[in-house]
Amino acid sequence: MRAQSVLLLNWRDTTNPEGGGSERYVEEVARGLAALGWRVTVLCAAYPGSPREARRYDVRYVYRGSKVTVYLRGLLHTVLRRPDRVVDVQNGLPFFTRLVRRTGVVVLVHHVHEEQWQVVYPGRRGRFGWWLESRVAPRLYRDCRYVTVSSASRDELVALGVDQQRVDVVHNGTDPAPARQVAQSAVPTVVCVGRIVPHKQVEHAVDAIAAARAVLPDARLVVVGSGWWEESLREYVASLGLQDAVEFRGHVSEDDKHAAYDEAWVQALPSLKEGWGLVVGEAAGHGVPTVAYRSAGGPTESVQDGVSGVLVDDPAEFSATITALLLDESRRRALAAGALASAGNYTWSATATAFDRVLTGRPALEQQRSYLFP
């Protein structure tokens, strides 16, 4: 019998310089579905230097269009190729595949983007984008199943009018941390991993290290990642005279990323909104606790407050908590132990298996440990 085909439409992949945790999730799902016997294609935007096609882990990657025109290319691919299932990844905007298909569409939403629309596209463009996401998309996909990565994101979708019974929560997995490559830094070190864009609010991590240096003069911040906001962030660092305290490492290899976790004492996750926070689990595998905002959504689940990290409510508390953890070795060690203990709770194989259940019409059985963690 012919293997069923699935097309995942995402605006970019992890080879794109702007790729991040949500792209990693899509790729791990694709890889897992291929291992389960699906014929898998991922279509995403081309970028300078990208191939037209590639194949990784039995998954076909197709690079077409720009970050804007990829939506049209995705629609055309859906019409012409007619896959058995389509996963329409809604990163703010959906691919509108429901316009050309009546069945077999699953919508993947990492989180709702209301705040991001306001921050990245202030004014009419942002209001229009939010209208499409909050009003048009829920109505267009009203008879489709949704997948999201946390109960916080599920609740956001329900608030937009999506029927809760049609939303399955399929958590991110976490890779086992590799063997330690470098020793933990001898000086107080905070790591911040992710794309450098306004809604990631890396400035809050800079402010935190500035506050910490009032009592720990050698405290430093390591920023891992890149993005179009980097020049503005560098200017902000310079305006505070912190060039010697903040190190920009850019878009690094997986090995170098894990080496940065090895060095760190604490991870700062000041993002305005996260569907889950993939970096939380990555840092936890290295015994590095995370400080994040409670209002960000996903971190309320990926961070076990007071056990594997700390959730805070505002920038002042964010800075004060990081300083306190850098000063308090006993508490930091306790959180590090909690982080390590939580690191193995989520696996990518369980993520893919849960997604396979959704595509074949079975509920993913959210929060059932006997299923999610076989």
JOVEN-V271773 format. One record per residue. N is the residue number from 1. RES is the residue in one letter. SS is DSSP state (H for helix, E for strand, - for the rest). Layout:
[[N & RES & SS] [N & RES & SS]]
This chain:
[[1 & M & -] [2 & R & -] [3 & A & -] [4 & Q & -] [5 & S & E] [6 & V & E] [7 & L & E] [8 & L & E] [9 & L & E] [10 & N & -] [11 & W & -] [12 & R & -] [13 & D & -] [14 & T & -] [15 & T & -] [16 & N & -] [17 & P & -] [18 & E & -] [19 & G & -] [20 & G & -] [21 & G & H] [22 & S & H] [23 & E & H] [24 & R & H] [25 & Y & H] [26 & V & H] [27 & E & H] [28 & E & H] [29 & V & H] [30 & A & H] [31 & R & H] [32 & G & H] [33 & L & H] [34 & A & H] [35 & A & H] [36 & L & -] [37 & G & -] [38 & W & -] [39 & R & E] [40 & V & E] [41 & T & E] [42 & V & E] [43 & L & E] [44 & C & E] [45 & A & -] [46 & A & -] [47 & Y & -] [48 & P & -] [49 & G & -] [50 & S & -] [51 & P & -] [52 & R & -] [53 & E & E] [54 & A & E] [55 & R & E] [56 & R & E] [57 & Y & -] [58 & D & -] [59 & V & E] [60 & R & E] [61 & Y & E] [62 & V & E] [63 & Y & E] [64 & R & -] [65 & G & -] [66 & S & -] [67 & K & -] [68 & V & -] [69 & T & -] [70 & V & H] [71 & Y & H] [72 & L & H] [73 & R & H] [74 & G & H] [75 & L & H] [76 & L & H] [77 & H & H] [78 & T & H] [79 & V & H] [80 & L & H] [81 & R & H] [82 & R & -] [83 & P & -] [84 & D & -] [85 & R & E] [86 & V & E] [87 & V & E] [88 & D & E] [89 & V & E] [90 & Q & -] [91 & N & -] [92 & G & -] [93 & L & -] [94 & P & -] [95 & F & -] [96 & F & -] [97 & T & H] [98 & R & H] [99 & L & H] [100 & V & -] [101 & R & -] [102 & R & -] [103 & T & -] [104 & G & -] [105 & V & E] [106 & V & E] [107 & V & E] [108 & L & E] [109 & V & E] [110 & H & -] [111 & H & -] [112 & V & -] [113 & H & -] [114 & E & H] [115 & E & H] [116 & Q & H] [117 & W & H] [118 & Q & H] [119 & V & H] [120 & V & H] [121 & Y & -] [122 & P & -] [123 & G & -] [124 & R & H] [125 & R & H] [126 & G & H] [127 & R & H] [128 & F & H] [129 & G & H] [130 & W & H] [131 & W & H] [132 & L & H] [133 & E & H] [134 & S & H] [135 & R & H] [136 & V & H] [137 & A & H] [138 & P & H] [139 & R & H] [140 & L & H] [141 & Y & -] [142 & R & -] [143 & D & -] [144 & C & -] [145 & R & E] [146 & Y & E] [147 & V & E] [148 & T & E] [149 & V & -] [150 & S & -] [151 & S & H] [152 & A & H] [153 & S & H] [154 & R & H] [155 & D & H] [156 & E & H] [157 & L & H] [158 & V & H] [159 & A & H] [160 & L & -] [161 & G & -] [162 & V & -] [163 & D & -] [164 & Q & H] [165 & Q & H] [166 & R & H] [167 & V & E] [168 & D & E] [169 & V & E] [170 & V & -] [171 & H & -] [172 & N & -] [173 & G & -] [174 & T & -] [175 & D & -] [176 & P & -] [177 & A & -] [178 & P & -] [179 & A & -] [180 & R & -] [181 & Q & -] [182 & V & -] [183 & A & -] [184 & Q & -] [185 & S & -] [186 & A & -] [187 & V & -] [188 & P & -] [189 & T & E] [190 & V & E] [191 & V & E] [192 & C & E] [193 & V & E] [194 & G & -] [195 & R & -] [196 & I & -] [197 & V & -] [198 & P & H] [199 & H & H] [200 & K & H] [201 & Q & -] [202 & V & H] [203 & E & H] [204 & H & H] [205 & A & H] [206 & V & H] [207 & D & H] [208 & A & H] [209 & I & H] [210 & A & H] [211 & A & H] [212 & A & H] [213 & R & -] [214 & A & -] [215 & V & -] [216 & L & -] [217 & P & -] [218 & D & -] [219 & A & -] [220 & R & E] [221 & L & E] [222 & V & E] [223 & V & E] [224 & V & E] [225 & G & E] [226 & S & -] [227 & G & -] [228 & W & -] [229 & W & -] [230 & E & H] [231 & E & H] [232 & S & H] [233 & L & H] [234 & R & H] [235 & E & H] [236 & Y & H] [237 & V & H] [238 & A & H] [239 & S & H] [240 & L & -] [241 & G & -] [242 & L & -] [243 & Q & -] [244 & D & -] [245 & A & -] [246 & V & E] [247 & E & E] [248 & F & E] [249 & R & E] [250 & G & E] [251 & H & -] [252 & V & -] [253 & S & -] [254 & E & H] [255 & D & H] [256 & D & H] [257 & K & H] [258 & H & H] [259 & A & H] [260 & A & H] [261 & Y & H] [262 & D & H] [263 & E & H] [264 & A & -] [265 & W & -] [266 & V & E] [267 & Q & E] [268 & A & E] [269 & L & E] [270 & P & -] [271 & S & -] [272 & L & -] [273 & K & -] [274 & E & E] [275 & G & -] [276 & W & -] [277 & G & -] [278 & L & H] [279 & V & H] [280 & V & H] [281 & G & H] [282 & E & H] [283 & A & H] [284 & A & H] [285 & G & -] [286 & H & -] [287 & G & -] [288 & V & -] [289 & P & E] [290 & T & E] [291 & V & E] [292 & A & E] [293 & Y & E] [294 & R & H] [295 & S & H] [296 & A & H] [297 & G & E] [298 & G & -] [299 & P & H] [300 & T & H] [301 & E & H] [302 & S & H] [303 & V & -] [304 & Q & -] [305 & D & E] [306 & G & -] [307 & V & -] [308 & S & -] [309 & G & E] [310 & V & E] [311 & L & E] [312 & V & E] [313 & D & -] [314 & D & -] [315 & P & H] [316 & A & H] [317 & E & H] [318 & F & H] [319 & S & H] [320 & A & H] [321 & T & H] [322 & I & H] [323 & T & H] [324 & A & H] [325 & L & H] [326 & L & H] [327 & L & H] [328 & D & -] [329 & E & H] [330 & S & H] [331 & R & H] [332 & R & H] [333 & R & H] [334 & A & H] [335 & L & H] [336 & A & H] [337 & A & H] [338 & G & H] [339 & A & H] [340 & L & H] [341 & A & H] [342 & S & H] [343 & A & -] [344 & G & -] [345 & N & -] [346 & Y & -] [347 & T & -] [348 & W & H] [349 & S & H] [350 & A & H] [351 & T & H] [352 & A & H] [353 & T & H] [354 & A & H] [355 & F & H] [356 & D & H] [357 & R & H] [358 & V & H] [359 & L & H] [360 & T & -] [361 & G & -] [362 & R & -] [363 & P & -] [364 & A & -] [365 & L & -] [366 & E & -] [367 & Q & -] [368 & Q & -] [369 & R & H] [370 & S & H] [371 & Y & H] [372 & L & H] [373 & F & -] [374 & P & -]]
